[in-house]
Amino acid sequence: MDNLSIYQLLPPAIGIALTLSFLGLYRWNRQPAALVFTIAYASGVTALILDVQRQTIDNIPLSFTIHFFYLSALSLIVIGLALMMKRRIPYAAILTVVSLAFAGVAVFWFLEPNINMRAVVMSFAPGTLYVLALTLIPRGATAKINHVLFWIIAAVALQNFLRGTAVLFVAGVSLSPETYADSALSGLLHVMGTLAGLSIAMCVFTAIWTDRLDDLQQQANTDKLSGLLNRRGLEMEAARCLVANAGSNRPVSLVLCDLDHFKQVNDRFGHAAGDRVIRGFGKVLQAAVPEGGVVGRIGGEEFCILLPGANQAMARLTAEAIRTGFAARLFRFGKEEQFFTASFGVAELQADETYEGLLARADAAIYRAKSKGRNRTVVVAAALEPEPQGSSVAEHG
């Protein structure tokens, strides 16, 4: 009893630590999944503590209470995973498994008393819930932690099925209701259950923590007004893009956009109106930029688009689509209606050119577009020149 009590008391202690960890995680990020896992592990701890207290497995009310908290914990883990993976919660499947488990326990308790079969039911039911959890992890999930979580849950599910099968052939020789609490099987169940819960908790905790950090990173890199990347976020994405493109023959082009006479918008209609114009232009950009393009707001009324795989001709078409689409967008401020325009500079990445150099050439093209009357697209095809000569600059508008 003294040796086994160590195995029986350690799991609740670990469970309490995990419960408090998830509670702290929830207080930090307020994600519903973290709260569900907090309740799940609290329920599991309750089952473990009650199981340690019972002296015989034939205490019917206590045994059913333990089963209730244990299956509730596993059901909540499934629900928490569904929330994590943004999948539909399989309430019907969970309820079916839990109902069949209680029905099976009742049958082998009251109609055909058999302690081994009760142990089998309470091994196969958790195994089935774990299999249900596996279906919630998307196939081809890119996050490494999701792959690890998948295989841990798969191993735990297999362990439950194998344990249930082993009970049929091994445990029935010496196991009885009076000796269950002190049996090796009882201690083994506590240890294996704790290891399973600990492994899953570590993966889930890491996944939720990582998601929260990613959210904070995204917030730090996002311009709140336009919903696009801010300058910092755009520069980070541009750096990744240029590194990935290094050594390849794929073209990369940059489109710089600047709203025309934007100061007059604020002066005439107010800053709230100016914010509406910024948001409206952001929506036009998001709708027009092709997949794989990177778009951000890098200044008050200045925006930038990086187009991997696009040469200057393709980038010009994108710029023209944005220019004409925005020019046709009507804004209403009270009783007044107003159209606005924007100017665009296009440059294609040259050999050994940096992002800063590419941006500078596009900025020079914007300056030329402004000096030519605005509401136009200027394409710079080669290195910077003091004035457009020959084919180095093309204008559209």
Secondary structure, 3 states (H helix, E strand, C coil): CHHHHHHHHHHHHHHHHHHHHHHHHHHHHCCHHHHHHHHHHHHHHHHHHHHHHCCCCCCHHHHHHHHHHHHHHHHHHHHHHHHHCCCCCCHHHHHHHHHHHHHHHHHHHHHCCCHHHHHHHHHHHHHHHHHHHHCCCCCCCCCHHHHHHHHHHHHHHHHHHHHHHHHHHCHHHCCCCCCHHHCHHHHHHHHHHHHHHHHHHHHHHHHHHHHHHHHHHHHHCECCCCCCECHHHHHHHHHHHHHHHCCCCCCEEEEEEEECCHHHHHHHHCHHHHHHHHHHHHHHHHHHCCCCCEEEECCCCEEEEEEECCCHHHHHHHHHHHHHHHHCCEEEECCEEEECCEEEEEEECCCCCCHHHHHHHHHHHHHHHHHCCCCCEEEECCCCCCCCCCCCEEEEC
